[in-house]
Amino acid sequence: MRFSVNIPNFGDFADPRNVATVAAAAEQAGWDGLFVWDHVLHRRHAGRPFGDPWMLLTAAALATSRIRLGTLLTPVPRYRPQDLARRVATLDQLSGGRVTFAAGLGGPIEDEYRSFGDTTELRRLAERLDEGLGLLRRFWTGEPVDHRGPHYEVRDVALLPATVQRPGPPVWIGGFWPRRAPMRRAAQWDGAVPLFETARHGQAPDVQEVRDLAAYVRRHRTAGPEHPFELVLGGASSTDPAKARDVIGPLHDAGATWWDERHFETGPDLDRLGPVLHRTEAGPPAL
């Protein structure tokens, strides 16, 4: 099992220097990844500064040499695919092939889409997500792309440089369980990053729900065993090894391959450097 640190892209972490500090501490303490939120607007956290996640991850890449880096998660329908492909490829080049790309619809939908005059119709956003993901994978190869779809058109475009990772960075898909559609989408890619309607951000999910989700993904997985699949769960873990094992061990047995360390979204420490750095320096849970 691997372990990551999760931080928002607002508050203290709107400053790339603070993100670099946490990234360097995570690598030093033995964590395997650092993942950053991708919000342009979140009214629950209004009044705080927000940073561009790709600039934040650039700072993290320059401060590290080993850990995986990425967003959790990027709302693909909010971007133009060519712009997003360029940002991801540039970061993958800079980091030496350490990017993991997590994607979904994002949210809150009203904040991130309607506030800027975009649609909030979930079916249309899901169509843009699927079409956009297909284009990203093609753009990342550096080969010429021709495409005419319901939402995007590309005429003989090759975006260079290609990503270091081939055919591209691992793609994880997020969504709320027990909604089935996002997890069917995840089964076609490289991993699932589920949130749970019964568990708040920062709270470990119910083990039986994880078993049900893992079984559902396995039934819809078409790739063979040579293609690894990641199941990423998260919450706030104890620095007491026995307590951490009691929570994370059963989730690992249920199919989880990553534990993503998160502060409670409604708590006071979510976007504060001091508490996040303190937990990061304590190191990942020991199972």
C-alpha positions in Angstrom: 0.0 0.0 0.0 1.2 3.5 -0.8 0.5 6.7 1.1 0.0 10.3 0.0 -0.6 13.8 1.5 -3.7 15.7 0.3 -3.9 19.5 0.5 -6.3 22.1 -0.9 -5.2 24.8 -3.4 -6.4 27.6 -1.1 -5.6 29.3 2.2 -1.9 28.8 3.1 -1.5 26.5 0.1 -2.3 29.2 -2.4 1.3 30.0 -1.9 3.6 27.7 -4.0 6.4 28.0 -1.5 4.2 26.4 1.2 3.3 23.6 -1.1 7.0 23.1 -1.9 7.7 22.9 1.8 5.1 20.2 2.4 6.2 18.3 -0.7 9.8 18.3 0.5 8.7 17.2 4.0 6.6 14.4 2.5 9.4 13.0 0.5 11.8 13.2 3.5 9.3 11.5 5.8 8.7 8.6 3.4 5.3 9.4 1.8 4.7 8.3 -1.8 2.7 11.2 -3.2 1.4 14.7 -2.8 -2.0 15.6 -4.3 -3.5 19.0 -4.6 -7.1 20.1 -5.1 -8.1 21.8 -8.3 -10.7 24.5 -7.6 -11.2 27.8 -9.3 -14.1 28.7 -7.0 -15.5 27.1 -3.8 -18.0 29.3 -2.1 -17.8 27.4 1.2 -14.2 28.6 1.4 -14.9 32.1 0.1 -12.6 34.9 1.2 -9.5 32.7 1.0 -6.8 33.1 -1.7 -6.7 30.3 -4.3 -3.7 29.1 -6.2 -3.4 27.5 -9.7 -2.9 23.8 -9.0 -0.4 23.3 -11.8 1.8 26.2 -10.6 1.6 24.7 -7.1 2.6 21.3 -8.4 5.5 22.8 -10.4 6.9 24.1 -7.1 6.4 20.7 -5.6 8.2 19.0 -8.5 11.2 21.4 -8.1 11.4 20.5 -4.4 11.3 16.7 -4.8 12.8 13.9 -6.8 10.8 10.8 -5.9 7.1 11.2 -4.9 4.2 11.1 -7.2 2.4 14.4 -7.9 -1.0 15.3 -9.2 -4.4 16.8 -8.6 -7.3 15.2 -6.7 -9.0 15.9 -8.8 -9.2 18.0 -12.0 -12.6 18.9 -13.5 -11.8 18.1 -17.1 -15.0 19.7 -18.5 -13.9 23.0 -17.0 -10.7 23.1 -19.2 -9.9 23.2 -22.9 -8.3 19.8 -23.6 -5.3 21.2 -25.4 -4.5 23.6 -22.5 -4.8 20.8 -20.0 -2.8 18.4 -22.0 0.0 21.0 -22.3 0.1 21.6 -18.5 0.2 17.9 -17.6 2.9 17.1 -20.2 5.0 20.0 -19.0 4.8 18.9 -15.4 5.5 15.3 -16.4 8.6 16.4 -18.2 9.7 18.6 -15.3 9.2 15.9 -12.7 10.8 13.1 -14.7 7.6 11.2 -15.2 6.0 11.5 -11.7 2.6 12.8 -12.6 -0.7 11.0 -11.8 -3.7 12.6 -13.4 -7.0 12.3 -11.5 -10.1 13.5 -13.3 -13.8 13.9 -12.8 -16.6 16.4 -13.1 -15.4 18.4 -10.0 -17.6 20.5 -7.9 -19.5 22.2 -6.4 -21.1 22.3 -9.9 -22.9 25.5 -9.3 -19.7 27.3 -8.1 -17.3 25.9 -10.7 -19.6 26.0 -13.8 -22.7 28.2 -13.4 -20.7 31.0 -11.8 -18.9 31.4 -15.1 -21.8 31.0 -17.4 -21.3 27.3 -18.2 -23.8 24.5 -18.1 -24.6 22.5 -15.0 -26.3 19.7 -16.9 -24.5 16.6 -15.6 -25.1 14.6 -18.8 -23.4 17.2 -20.9 -20.5 17.6 -18.5 -20.0 13.8 -18.4 -19.9 13.8 -22.2 -17.2 16.5 -22.1 -15.3 14.5 -19.5 -15.2 11.3 -21.6 -14.4 13.1 -24.8 -11.8 15.2 -23.1 -10.1 12.2 -21.5 -9.8 10.5 -24.9 -8.2 13.6 -26.4 -5.8 14.0 -23.5 -4.4 10.5 -23.9 -3.9 11.1 -27.6 -2.3 14.6 -27.1 0.1 13.1 -24.6 1.6 10.8 -27.2 2.9 13.8 -29.2 1.5 12.3 -32.4 -0.8 14.2 -34.8 -4.4 14.3 -33.7 -7.5 14.7 -35.9 -10.8 14.7 -34.1 -14.4 15.8 -34.6 -16.7 15.1 -31.7 -19.9 16.5 -30.2 -17.9 19.0 -28.0 -14.4 19.3 -29.4 -12.7 19.6 -32.8 -9.0 19.1 -33.5 -7.4 19.5 -36.9 -4.0 17.9 -37.4 -2.4 19.0 -34.2 0.7 17.4 -32.5 1.5 18.8 -29.1 5.1 18.5 -28.1 6.8 17.6 -25.9 5.0 14.3 -25.2 4.7 13.1 -21.7 7.7 11.1 -20.3 5.2 8.3 -19.3 3.8 6.3 -22.1 1.1 6.2 -23.3 0.6 8.9 -20.7 0.4 9.4 -16.9 -1.9 7.1 -15.0 -5.5 8.3 -15.1 -7.6 7.9 -11.9 -11.3 8.7 -12.0 -13.2 10.2 -9.1 -16.9 10.3 -8.1 -19.3 9.6 -5.3 -20.2 6.1 -4.4 -22.8 4.5 -4.6 -23.3 6.3 -7.9 -22.4 3.8 -10.5 -21.5 5.8 -13.6 -18.2 7.3 -12.3 -17.0 3.9 -11.2 -17.8 2.3 -14.5 -15.7 5.1 -16.1 -12.9 4.5 -13.6 -12.9 0.8 -14.5 -11.8 1.7 -18.0 -8.8 3.7 -16.8 -6.1 3.2 -14.2 -7.7 3.8 -10.9 -10.6 5.0 -8.8 -10.7 7.8 -6.3 -14.1 7.5 -4.7 -15.8 9.8 -2.3 -18.6 8.4 -0.2 -21.9 9.9 0.6 -21.7 8.3 4.0 -18.3 9.7 4.9 -17.1 13.3 5.0 -13.8 14.4 3.5 -11.3 13.4 6.1 -13.3 10.5 7.4 -12.5 6.9 6.5 -15.2 5.1 4.5 -17.1 2.1 5.7 -15.3 -1.2 4.9 -18.3 -3.0 3.5 -19.0 -0.1 1.1 -15.4 -0.4 -0.1 -15.8 -4.1 -0.7 -18.9 -3.5 -2.7 -17.2 -0.8 -4.7 -14.1 -2.9 -5.4 -16.3 -5.8 -6.6 -18.3 -3.5 -8.8 -15.1 -2.1 -10.5 -13.8 -5.6 -11.0 -16.9 -6.7 -12.8 -16.6 -3.8 -15.2 -12.8 -3.9 -15.7 -11.8 -5.0 -19.2 -8.0 -4.6 -19.0 -6.0 -7.7 -18.1 -4.0 -8.3 -14.8 -0.9 -6.9 -16.5 -2.5 -3.5 -16.1 -2.5 -2.5 -12.4 -5.5 -0.7 -11.0 -5.4 1.6 -8.0 -8.1 2.1 -5.5 -7.4 5.3 -3.6 -9.1 5.9 -0.2 -8.5 8.6 2.3 -9.1 10.1 5.7 -7.3 11.4 8.8 -5.2 8.7 10.3 -3.7 8.5 13.8 0.1 8.7 14.3 -0.4 5.8 16.7 0.5 2.7 14.6 -2.0 0.4 16.2 -4.9 2.9 15.8 -3.9 3.5 12.2 -3.7 -0.2 11.4 -7.2 -0.7 12.9 -8.6 1.8 10.4 -6.5 1.3 7.3 -5.7 -2.4 7.5 -9.3 -3.5 6.8 -9.5 -1.0 3.9 -6.4 -2.5 2.4 -7.8 -6.0 2.8 -11.0 -4.8 1.0 -8.9 -3.7 -2.0 -7.4 -0.2 -1.3 -4.0 0.3 -2.7 -3.4 4.0 -1.6 -4.2 5.8 1.6 -4.6 9.6 1.0 -4.0 11.5 4.2 -6.6 14.3 4.5 -7.7 16.9 7.1 -11.4 17.3 7.7 -12.9 19.7 5.2 -15.0 21.4 8.0 -12.2 21.5 10.5 -9.9 24.4 11.2 -6.7 22.8 10.0 -7.6 22.0 6.4 -5.7 24.9 4.7 -3.2 25.8 7.4 0.5 25.0 6.8 1.4 24.3 10.4 -0.9 21.4 11.2 -0.5 19.8 7.8 3.3 20.1 8.0 3.2 18.6 11.5 1.2 15.5 10.3 3.3 15.2 7.2 6.6 15.2 9.1 5.3 12.4 11.4 5.4 10.1 8.4 2.8 7.8 6.7 0.9 5.2 8.7 2.8 2.0 9.5 0.7 -1.1 8.6 
